[in-house]
Every structure is written in structure tokens, then in C-alpha cells.
Amino acid sequence: MGQHQDRKRIGLLTSGGDCAGLNAALRAVVHRADSYGWEVFGISRATHGLMTRPPEYIEFDVSSTHNLLLAGGTVLGTTNKGNPFDFPLPDGTTCDRSQEIIDGYHLLGLDALIGIGGDGSMAILRRLAQQGGLNLVGIPKTIDNDLGCTERSIGFDTAVNIATEALDRLHFTAASHSRVMILEVMGRDAGHIALNAGIAGGADIVLLPEIPYTIETICQTIQGLKRNFATIIVAEAVCTEAGEKVTQTNRLGQCRLGGIGEYLAEKITETIGAETRVTVLGHVQRGGTPSPLDRVLATTFGVEAVDLIAAEKYDHMVSWQNRQVVHVPIAEAIAEYRAVNPQDALVKTARGMGICLGDTSYYTVDNHIRCKTPVVSLPR
């Protein structure tokens, strides 16, 4: 248990896209703060709650968090819109509302703020903290698992589990109908979900934004299989063969990634005549009950974040490295996103299992992936 210090008031917010495990982290923060005798104010709708007058918040205690461990989403609400430094107004103009957020922090009498978010959210929160002298601690959250300086982020494991289950189910319907089944999964910039789920689900082909592919290689792989069906998993950020992003625009004029699965299906059918179907998993990956690993990770991060406040170690983010929780400067974590390294151990594993990654350096013979050029060996 932590020793009681001067009674502090901690603010906590969730920012960016929702994911499984956010409420588990909130629960851990409340429990650990209680051991120090501190208060926890949950800020509603990310930084928007601090813009509102009076600020919108929920005061938590241990008894009010008993059912949060299993709950998906975030009870605080969140948003991935409205950069406070360039906030959109109804008339189409923008304005800087950053000082309103800083003032909201002080109106609530906060001693520190814990922000749970990805790289974009962390960058905005850090800028606010530097401008207003706020005491900030970060917790990494992103199903894409592409935030720097941490091996795992909250929400990633649950997303992989859901994608793997979908691939498992598609395998049997592909075999039953002699079809090529394509599963399009999330991955705004990085292919970690597709790679992990592809290995776990035994996909024949895994396509990542980090590794260029050719339709010819994909079709040769499908034809080289000693069966009449195939499964493909593709990250939504994968481009066309010509290197163009595939996007869709909704009725509100918002442009979103999506559609690479249909593009591939048309090309495969056109090239080899295979009957092809596409499943777009979408936001199912972000919702629902968190996996046991995400619950443990979120709980560990929440406890460590409060301990960082006790140690007055601000402008840092909790991180998972080498099977333990550590902390790193937020500036280092957001310096660059962590994409899939083509020489990564999991890429090597996929190739070793005969999974085609679509690149022209490899081709299929008798259901085995052969290399046209030597593979760079990983250091032992």
C-alpha cells in the first residue's frame, strides 16, 4: 500500500478512439489513488470536459468501480475530433481553445492529470501540459499497437483476439464453398493486428502496409495451395498495387480508410477466376469485453501511473518493456510510430510457416514459401 501524502486530486481522461481495457485502467487508478488517500476526477469526453463551464467530471471512489474491470469502451466518453489548438467552429472557421482546457484543469483544483491515449492524443496533451504547466502522466492506448517505446498498448490484445476468431470462422466457410475469403482488419498506419492474427489464425496470405505486394504473387500463392480455398487477412492501410490509399467518403463528407479488401477481391477474381468474398471487421475490434491480458496490462499501467504522480515523475508515459512496467518520456514515445519491421521476429515466423506476405522476393512452390533472395538473419 502507498503511504498517505498530502491529499491530491487527480484528473483522468480517455482520448482518441475507444478500445477494450480503458475502464480497467480507470479502476486501477482509483484503487491505487485510494491507497494514497487521493481523489480521482474522471473528465468527461476527453479534453472537451475541461472546456465546458463548469467542467464536466465524475468523482470516483473504490465502491463505484466494482463493475468496470469487464466493461468495454469508456464510461468517461471520448473523442478523436476537435484539436483544441485548431478547434472547428460551426461556421467553418477554427480557433485556439487550449487555454480553456488549462483553465478547466485549475478550476477543478487538479494536482495532476493522467491521459490515456495514442500518439496523437499524447502529443496534444503534452503540448497543453507544457503551455499551462500541467502535471501530466500518460498511459498508452491503441489497438494498432504502434505507439513508440512500449511493446504493448491497451486494447491491442483484445483486437487481435477478435480478428483471430473471425479468421477461424472464415476458414471453415472458405473450405465449405471453395472460396477465397478476405478479412479486412483495422490498422491505420501499422499492420500489427493483421500480422499477429494472421499467424494465430493460420492465414495463407497476410498483407501489411509495411511490405509492398503484387497481385501476381498473391494469385500464384493461391494457385499453389494444395486445396481449393484460401484465407487472406489485410490491414486497412494497405495500398493498391500502385501505392494509392483506398478510402471511402461517408454522407458527412468524412474520408476514412476502407475498401482494400474489395479491391483485392476484384483483382483476384479478374486474374484467376477465384470466387472471393470480403469481410470487413471494423469497429468490432475496438468494442466488447477486454481480454484477460488487456485487463492485466491496463491494471498494471493504472497503478504505475499513480505511483509516478507520487514520485512527481511528470511528462512521462508508463510502458511495457522486457516483461515489466517502466516509464519513458512522452516526447520519446511520440517521436515516431512503431510500424512492423520487415525483419521483425514475427515476420520471420510468418515466412517460416509458409505464410505469403505478398512481396516479390518470395514465391510459392508446393505450398511452401521459397525465397528468391537471401533473407537477412536476425541477431541472436
Secondary structure, DSSP 8 states (H G I E B T S, - for coil): -----S--EEEEEE-SS--TTHHHHHHHHHHHHHHHT-EEEEETTTTHHHHSSS--EEEE-GGGGTT-TT--S-TT---S---GGGEE-TTS-EE--HHHHHHHHHHTT-SEEEEEE-HHHHHHHHHHHHHHT--EEEEEB-TT---TT-S--BTHHHHHHHHHHHHHHHHHHHHHHT-EEEEEE--SS--HHHHHHHHHTT-SEEE-TTS---HHHHHHHHHHSSSS-EEEEEETT---TTS---EEE-TT--EEE--HHHHHHHHHHHHH---EEEEE-GGGGT-SS--HHHHHHHHHHHHHHHHHHHTT--SEEEEEETTEEEEEEHHHHTSS-----TTSHHHHHHHHTT-B---TTEEEETTEEEESS-------
